[in-house]
Amino acid sequence: MKTLQVFFVILVAFEHVYFMILEMFFWDKPLGIKVFGLKLEEVKITKTLAKNQGLYNGFLAAGLIWAILEKNNFDKIALFFLICVTIAGIYGAYTTNKIKLFFVQSIPAIIGIILILLNK
């Protein structure tokens, strides 16, 4: 069970490192434009906001990596950051009307939460 828990925490951390890189460094590049489905005009206007958002995604990833490294408090730290990711995914899907965002961001975090809570 612990292996599965760690797998999902690593998966969510990896996703957020990827989001951070996309938002901070590729937002206005062809890859970022394609991934986020934006128009060039939108990208130019939102570039600074995207970098800020990317930084926050990096913090979420850092917290999840910290949970893995901090074996004695893995459950508590991982739960906190997985809940943060879940809420961010729900809010992001709601405000952008992109249900895909919920499935990509929140579902892996919810699975991680369930796996940790089942082990209590």
TIVO-2410 file (N, C-alpha, C; in nm, 3 decimals):
# residues 120
REC num residu      c1      c2      c3 atome chaine
REC   1      M   0.083  -0.120   0.000     N      A
REC   1      M   0.000   0.000   0.000    CA      A
REC   1      M   0.087   0.125   0.000     C      A
REC   2      K   0.194   0.124   0.079     N      A
REC   2      K   0.281   0.241   0.088    CA      A
REC   2      K   0.342   0.274  -0.048     C      A
REC   3      T   0.378   0.173  -0.124     N      A
REC   3      T   0.435   0.194  -0.257    CA      A
REC   3      T   0.336   0.266  -0.348     C      A
REC   4      L   0.211   0.227  -0.341     N      A
REC   4      L   0.107   0.291  -0.423    CA      A
REC   4      L   0.085   0.436  -0.379     C      A
REC   5      Q   0.088   0.460  -0.250     N      A
REC   5      Q   0.074   0.596  -0.198    CA      A
REC   5      Q   0.186   0.684  -0.251     C      A
REC   6      V   0.308   0.636  -0.237     N      A
REC   6      V   0.425   0.712  -0.283    CA      A
REC   6      V   0.419   0.733  -0.434     C      A
REC   7      F   0.375   0.631  -0.507     N      A
REC   7      F   0.362   0.644  -0.653    CA      A
REC   7      F   0.271   0.761  -0.689     C      A
REC   8      F   0.155   0.771  -0.624     N      A
REC   8      F   0.062   0.879  -0.658    CA      A
REC   8      F   0.113   1.015  -0.613     C      A
REC   9      V   0.184   1.020  -0.503     N      A
REC   9      V   0.244   1.147  -0.460    CA      A
REC   9      V   0.350   1.190  -0.561     C      A
REC  10      I   0.432   1.096  -0.606     N      A
REC  10      I   0.534   1.127  -0.707    CA      A
REC  10      I   0.467   1.169  -0.838     C      A
REC  11      L   0.361   1.101  -0.878     N      A
REC  11      L   0.289   1.135  -1.001    CA      A
REC  11      L   0.237   1.279  -0.995     C      A
REC  12      V   0.174   1.314  -0.884     N      A
REC  12      V   0.119   1.449  -0.871    CA      A
REC  12      V   0.232   1.552  -0.865     C      A
REC  13      A   0.340   1.520  -0.796     N      A
REC  13      A   0.456   1.611  -0.791    CA      A
REC  13      A   0.513   1.631  -0.931     C      A
REC  14      F   0.527   1.522  -1.007     N      A
REC  14      F   0.578   1.530  -1.143    CA      A
REC  14      F   0.488   1.618  -1.230     C      A
REC  15      E   0.356   1.598  -1.217     N      A
REC  15      E   0.262   1.681  -1.294    CA      A
REC  15      E   0.285   1.829  -1.264     C      A
REC  16      H   0.305   1.862  -1.137     N      A
REC  16      H   0.317   2.003  -1.100    CA      A
REC  16      H   0.452   2.063  -1.137     C      A
REC  17      V   0.555   1.981  -1.143     N      A
REC  17      V   0.683   2.028  -1.197    CA      A
REC  17      V   0.663   2.058  -1.346     C      A
REC  18      Y   0.592   1.970  -1.415     N      A
REC  18      Y   0.563   1.989  -1.558    CA      A
REC  18      Y   0.480   2.116  -1.580     C      A
REC  19      F   0.375   2.135  -1.498     N      A
REC  19      F   0.293   2.257  -1.509    CA      A
REC  19      F   0.379   2.381  -1.485     C      A
REC  20      M   0.466   2.373  -1.384     N      A
REC  20      M   0.553   2.486  -1.352    CA      A
REC  20      M   0.641   2.522  -1.473     C      A
REC  21      I   0.702   2.422  -1.532     N      A
REC  21      I   0.790   2.446  -1.647    CA      A
REC  21      I   0.712   2.505  -1.764     C      A
REC  22      L   0.595   2.446  -1.792     N      A
REC  22      L   0.512   2.499  -1.900    CA      A
REC  22      L   0.472   2.644  -1.877     C      A
REC  23      E   0.428   2.674  -1.756     N      A
REC  23      E   0.376   2.808  -1.727    CA      A
REC  23      E   0.487   2.912  -1.714     C      A
REC  24      M   0.599   2.873  -1.660     N      A
REC  24      M   0.706   2.972  -1.637    CA      A
REC  24      M   0.795   2.993  -1.760     C      A
REC  25      F   0.815   2.887  -1.838     N      A
REC  25      F   0.913   2.895  -1.946    CA      A
REC  25      F   0.858   2.873  -2.087     C      A
REC  26      F   0.742   2.811  -2.098     N      A
REC  26      F   0.689   2.779  -2.231    CA      A
REC  26      F   0.551   2.837  -2.258     C      A
REC  27      W   0.504   2.924  -2.172     N      A
REC  27      W   0.370   2.982  -2.186    CA      A
REC  27      W   0.348   3.045  -2.323     C      A
REC  28      D   0.449   3.121  -2.368     N      A
REC  28      D   0.435   3.192  -2.496    CA      A
REC  28      D   0.507   3.122  -2.611     C      A
REC  29      K   0.542   2.998  -2.590     N      A
REC  29      K   0.606   2.918  -2.694    CA      A
REC  29      K   0.501   2.824  -2.754     C      A
REC  30      P   0.529   2.767  -2.872     N      A
REC  30      P   0.429   2.679  -2.936    CA      A
REC  30      P   0.378   2.566  -2.846     C      A
REC  31      L   0.465   2.505  -2.766     N      A
REC  31      L   0.422   2.397  -2.678    CA      A
REC  31      L   0.319   2.446  -2.575     C      A
REC  32      G   0.350   2.557  -2.509     N      A
REC  32      G   0.258   2.612  -2.409    CA      A
REC  32      G   0.126   2.655  -2.469     C      A
REC  33      I   0.134   2.720  -2.583     N      A
REC  33      I   0.012   2.766  -2.651    CA      A
REC  33      I  -0.076   2.647  -2.687     C      A
REC  34      K  -0.013   2.538  -2.735     N      A
REC  34      K  -0.088   2.419  -2.773    CA      A
REC  34      K  -0.148   2.350  -2.650     C      A
REC  35      V  -0.067   2.331  -2.546     N      A
REC  35      V  -0.114   2.260  -2.427    CA      A
REC  35      V  -0.231   2.332  -2.362     C      A
REC  36      F  -0.221   2.463  -2.351     N      A
REC  36      F  -0.325   2.539  -2.282    CA      A
REC  36      F  -0.435   2.589  -2.374     C      A
REC  37      G  -0.420   2.567  -2.504     N      A
REC  37      G  -0.524   2.602  -2.601    CA      A
REC  37      G  -0.556   2.751  -2.604     C      A
REC  38      L  -0.453   2.832  -2.598     N      A
REC  38      L  -0.473   2.977  -2.596    CA      A
REC  38      L  -0.440   3.039  -2.731     C      A
REC  39      K  -0.486   3.161  -2.748     N      A
REC  39      K  -0.451   3.238  -2.866    CA      A
REC  39      K  -0.330   3.324  -2.832     C      A
REC  40      L  -0.253   3.361  -2.933     N      A
REC  40      L  -0.131   3.438  -2.912    CA      A
REC  40      L  -0.158   3.569  -2.836     C      A
REC  41      E  -0.269   3.633  -2.865     N      A
REC  41      E  -0.304   3.759  -2.796    CA      A
REC  41      E  -0.324   3.733  -2.646     C      A
REC  42      E  -0.391   3.623  -2.613     N      A
REC  42      E  -0.415   3.587  -2.473    CA      A
REC  42      E  -0.284   3.557  -2.401     C      A
REC  43      V  -0.196   3.489  -2.470     N      A
REC  43      V  -0.068   3.450  -2.412    CA      A
REC  43      V   0.015   3.574  -2.375     C      A
REC  44      K   0.017   3.671  -2.464     N      A
REC  44      K   0.094   3.793  -2.438    CA      A
REC  44      K   0.041   3.867  -2.316     C      A
REC  45      I  -0.090   3.874  -2.303     N      A
REC  45      I  -0.153   3.947  -2.193    CA      A
REC  45      I  -0.132   3.874  -2.059     C      A
REC  46      T  -0.131   3.743  -2.062     N      A
REC  46      T  -0.131   3.664  -1.938    CA      A
REC  46      T   0.005   3.606  -1.900     C      A
REC  47      K   0.109   3.642  -1.971     N      A
REC  47      K   0.241   3.581  -1.948    CA      A
REC  47      K   0.289   3.597  -1.804     C      A
REC  48      T   0.278   3.715  -1.748     N      A
REC  48      T   0.324   3.738  -1.611    CA      A
REC  48      T   0.241   3.659  -1.511     C      A
REC  49      L   0.111   3.655  -1.534     N      A
REC  49      L   0.024   3.576  -1.446    CA      A
REC  49      L   0.059   3.427  -1.453     C      A
REC  50      A   0.089   3.379  -1.572     N      A
REC  50      A   0.124   3.238  -1.589    CA      A
REC  50      A   0.252   3.204  -1.515     C      A
REC  51      K   0.350   3.293  -1.519     N      A
REC  51      K   0.475   3.268  -1.447    CA      A
REC  51      K   0.448   3.259  -1.297     C      A
REC  52      N   0.363   3.345  -1.247     N      A
REC  52      N   0.326   3.342  -1.105    CA      A
REC  52      N   0.255   3.211  -1.072     C      A
REC  53      Q   0.163   3.171  -1.156     N      A
REC  53      Q   0.091   3.046  -1.138    CA      A
REC  53      Q   0.187   2.928  -1.142     C      A
REC  54      G   0.283   2.934  -1.231     N      A
REC  54      G   0.384   2.828  -1.241    CA      A
REC  54      G   0.464   2.816  -1.113     C      A
REC  55      L   0.496   2.930  -1.054     N      A
REC  55      L   0.571   2.929  -0.928    CA      A
REC  55      L   0.491   2.857  -0.820     C      A
REC  56      Y   0.362   2.884  -0.812     N      A
REC  56      Y   0.278   2.816  -0.713    CA      A
REC  56      Y   0.271   2.666  -0.740     C      A
REC  57      N   0.265   2.627  -0.864     N      A
REC  57      N   0.268   2.484  -0.896    CA      A
REC  57      N   0.399   2.422  -0.852     C      A
REC  58      G   0.507   2.497  -0.865     N      A
REC  58      G   0.637   2.450  -0.817    CA      A
REC  58      G   0.637   2.429  -0.666     C      A
REC  59      F   0.570   2.520  -0.593     N      A
REC  59      F   0.561   2.504  -0.448    CA      A
REC  59      F   0.481   2.379  -0.410     C      A
REC  60      L   0.375   2.351  -0.484     N      A
REC  60      L   0.298   2.229  -0.459    CA      A
REC  60      L   0.385   2.106  -0.482     C      A
REC  61      A   0.460   2.106  -0.590     N      A
REC  61      A   0.551   1.994  -0.618    CA      A
REC  61      A   0.656   1.981  -0.508     C      A
REC  62      A   0.712   2.093  -0.464     N      A
REC  62      A   0.814   2.090  -0.358    CA      A
REC  62      A   0.757   2.030  -0.230     C      A
REC  63      G   0.633   2.067  -0.197     N      A
REC  63      G   0.571   2.011  -0.077    CA      A
REC  63      G   0.551   1.861  -0.087     C      A
REC  64      L   0.513   1.814  -0.203     N      A
REC  64      L   0.493   1.670  -0.222    CA      A
REC  64      L   0.626   1.594  -0.219     C      A
REC  65      I   0.729   1.655  -0.274     N      A
REC  65      I   0.863   1.594  -0.268    CA      A
REC  65      I   0.911   1.591  -0.122     C      A
REC  66      W   0.884   1.698  -0.049     N      A
REC  66      W   0.918   1.704   0.093    CA      A
REC  66      W   0.848   1.589   0.168     C      A
REC  67      A   0.722   1.563   0.137     N      A
REC  67      A   0.648   1.455   0.202    CA      A
REC  67      A   0.719   1.321   0.180     C      A
REC  68      I   0.768   1.299   0.061     N      A
REC  68      I   0.836   1.172   0.030    CA      A
REC  68      I   0.967   1.162   0.108     C      A
REC  69      L   1.037   1.272   0.118     N      A
REC  69      L   1.167   1.272   0.189    CA      A
REC  69      L   1.151   1.266   0.340     C      A
REC  70      E   1.041   1.315   0.391     N      A
REC  70      E   1.014   1.320   0.536    CA      A
REC  70      E   0.931   1.198   0.574     C      A
REC  71      K   0.995   1.084   0.582     N      A
REC  71      K   0.924   0.957   0.601    CA      A
REC  71      K   0.839   0.952   0.729     C      A
REC  72      N   0.886   1.015   0.836     N      A
REC  72      N   0.813   1.010   0.963    CA      A
REC  72      N   0.681   1.086   0.958     C      A
REC  73      N   0.672   1.184   0.872     N      A
REC  73      N   0.550   1.265   0.861    CA      A
REC  73      N   0.489   1.260   0.721     C      A
REC  74      F   0.519   1.156   0.648     N      A
REC  74      F   0.473   1.144   0.509    CA      A
REC  74      F   0.322   1.167   0.497     C      A
REC  75      D   0.245   1.095   0.579     N      A
REC  75      D   0.099   1.102   0.567    CA      A
REC  75      D   0.047   1.245   0.584     C      A
REC  76      K   0.090   1.312   0.690     N      A
REC  76      K   0.040   1.446   0.719    CA      A
REC  76      K   0.078   1.546   0.610     C      A
REC  77      I   0.205   1.545   0.572     N      A
REC  77      I   0.252   1.641   0.471    CA      A
REC  77      I   0.188   1.611   0.336     C      A
REC  78      A   0.187   1.484   0.298     N      A
REC  78      A   0.128   1.447   0.168    CA      A
REC  78      A  -0.020   1.482   0.164     C      A
REC  79      L  -0.093   1.453   0.271     N      A
REC  79      L  -0.236   1.485   0.273    CA      A
REC  79      L  -0.259   1.635   0.255     C      A
REC  80      F  -0.183   1.716   0.326     N      A
REC  80      F  -0.200   1.860   0.315    CA      A
REC  80      F  -0.182   1.906   0.170     C      A
REC  81      F  -0.071   1.865   0.107     N      A
REC  81      F  -0.043   1.912  -0.029    CA      A
REC  81      F  -0.135   1.848  -0.132     C      A
REC  82      L  -0.176   1.724  -0.112     N      A
REC  82      L  -0.271   1.662  -0.205    CA      A
REC  82      L  -0.408   1.730  -0.196     C      A
REC  83      I  -0.447   1.770  -0.076     N      A
REC  83      I  -0.573   1.844  -0.061    CA      A
REC  83      I  -0.562   1.979  -0.130     C      A
REC  84      C  -0.448   2.047  -0.115     N      A
REC  84      C  -0.427   2.175  -0.185    CA      A
REC  84      C  -0.438   2.157  -0.336     C      A
REC  85      V  -0.377   2.053  -0.388     N      A
REC  85      V  -0.382   2.024  -0.532    CA      A
REC  85      V  -0.526   1.996  -0.575     C      A
REC  86      T  -0.597   1.918  -0.496     N      A
REC  86      T  -0.736   1.885  -0.528    CA      A
REC  86      T  -0.822   2.011  -0.536     C      A
REC  87      I  -0.809   2.097  -0.436     N      A
REC  87      I  -0.885   2.222  -0.435    CA      A
REC  87      I  -0.848   2.310  -0.554     C      A
REC  88      A  -0.718   2.319  -0.584     N      A
REC  88      A  -0.673   2.399  -0.699    CA      A
REC  88      A  -0.732   2.344  -0.829     C      A
REC  89      G  -0.736   2.212  -0.841     N      A
REC  89      G  -0.793   2.150  -0.961    CA      A
REC  89      G  -0.942   2.173  -0.974     C      A
REC  90      I  -1.013   2.165  -0.863     N      A
REC  90      I  -1.157   2.190  -0.864    CA      A
REC  90      I  -1.184   2.336  -0.901     C      A
REC  91      Y  -1.113   2.426  -0.837     N      A
REC  91      Y  -1.133   2.569  -0.864    CA      A
REC  91      Y  -1.093   2.603  -1.008     C      A
REC  92      G  -0.981   2.548  -1.053     N      A
REC  92      G  -0.935   2.573  -1.190    CA      A
REC  92      G  -1.034   2.523  -1.293     C      A
REC  93      A  -1.088   2.405  -1.271     N      A
REC  93      A  -1.187   2.350  -1.364    CA      A
REC  93      A  -1.314   2.434  -1.364     C      A
REC  94      Y  -1.355   2.478  -1.246     N      A
REC  94      Y  -1.476   2.560  -1.233    CA      A
REC  94      Y  -1.459   2.695  -1.302     C      A
REC  95      T  -1.347   2.761  -1.278     N      A
REC  95      T  -1.329   2.896  -1.331    CA      A
REC  95      T  -1.294   2.900  -1.479     C      A
REC  96      T  -1.240   2.791  -1.532     N      A
REC  96      T  -1.204   2.789  -1.674    CA      A
REC  96      T  -1.306   2.711  -1.758     C      A
REC  97      N  -1.399   2.645  -1.691     N      A
REC  97      N  -1.496   2.558  -1.759    CA      A
REC  97      N  -1.427   2.448  -1.839     C      A
REC  98      K  -1.313   2.399  -1.788     N      A
REC  98      K  -1.241   2.290  -1.854    CA      A
REC  98      K  -1.236   2.171  -1.760     C      A
REC  99      I  -1.329   2.080  -1.779     N      A
REC  99      I  -1.340   1.962  -1.693    CA      A
REC  99      I  -1.215   1.876  -1.701     C      A
REC 100      K  -1.145   1.883  -1.815     N      A
REC 100      K  -1.020   1.806  -1.831    CA      A
REC 100      K  -0.921   1.844  -1.721     C      A
REC 101      L  -0.918   1.970  -1.683     N      A
REC 101      L  -0.828   2.016  -1.578    CA      A
REC 101      L  -0.855   1.940  -1.448     C      A
REC 102      F  -0.982   1.918  -1.417     N      A
REC 102      F  -1.017   1.843  -1.296    CA      A
REC 102      F  -0.962   1.702  -1.302     C      A
REC 103      F  -0.978   1.637  -1.415     N      A
REC 103      F  -0.933   1.498  -1.427    CA      A
REC 103      F  -0.780   1.487  -1.424     C      A
REC 104      V  -0.712   1.580  -1.486     N      A
REC 104      V  -0.566   1.575  -1.491    CA      A
REC 104      V  -0.505   1.612  -1.356     C      A
REC 105      Q  -0.560   1.712  -1.290     N      A
REC 105      Q  -0.499   1.763  -1.168    CA      A
REC 105      Q  -0.558   1.700  -1.042     C      A
REC 106      S  -0.689   1.697  -1.031     N      A
REC 106      S  -0.751   1.656  -0.905    CA      A
REC 106      S  -0.764   1.505  -0.887     C      A
REC 107      I  -0.796   1.433  -0.991     N      A
REC 107      I  -0.820   1.289  -0.975    CA      A
REC 107      I  -0.697   1.214  -0.921     C      A
REC 108      P  -0.576   1.236  -0.975     N      A
REC 108      P  -0.461   1.166  -0.914    CA      A
REC 108      P  -0.439   1.205  -0.768     C      A
REC 109      A  -0.463   1.333  -0.735     N      A
REC 109      A  -0.449   1.377  -0.595    CA      A
REC 109      A  -0.555   1.312  -0.507     C      A
REC 110      I  -0.677   1.302  -0.556     N      A
REC 110      I  -0.785   1.238  -0.478    CA      A
REC 110      I  -0.752   1.090  -0.455     C      A
REC 111      I  -0.701   1.024  -0.556     N      A
REC 111      I  -0.661   0.883  -0.539    CA      A
REC 111      I  -0.553   0.872  -0.433     C      A
REC 112      G  -0.455   0.962  -0.437     N      A
REC 112      G  -0.350   0.964  -0.335    CA      A
REC 112      G  -0.408   0.985  -0.195     C      A
REC 113      I  -0.501   1.077  -0.182     N      A
REC 113      I  -0.566   1.103  -0.053    CA      A
REC 113      I  -0.637   0.977  -0.002     C      A
REC 114      I  -0.714   0.914  -0.090     N      A
REC 114      I  -0.788   0.793  -0.051    CA      A
REC 114      I  -0.692   0.683  -0.007     C      A
REC 115      L  -0.584   0.664  -0.082     N      A
REC 115      L  -0.488   0.560  -0.047    CA      A
REC 115      L  -0.424   0.585   0.091     C      A
REC 116      I  -0.394   0.711   0.118     N      A
REC 116      I  -0.335   0.743   0.249    CA      A
REC 116      I  -0.438   0.723   0.360     C      A
REC 117      L  -0.561   0.767   0.339     N      A
REC 117      L  -0.664   0.753   0.442    CA      A
REC 117      L  -0.703   0.607   0.466     C      A
REC 118      L  -0.698   0.526   0.362     N      A
REC 118      L  -0.730   0.383   0.378    CA      A
REC 118      L  -0.626   0.313   0.464     C      A
REC 119      N  -0.508   0.366   0.468     N      A
REC 119      N  -0.398   0.303   0.542    CA      A
REC 119      N  -0.396   0.345   0.690     C      A
REC 120      K  -0.486   0.432   0.730     N      A
REC 120      K  -0.489   0.483   0.869    CA      A
REC 120      K  -0.551   0.381   0.962     C      A
***
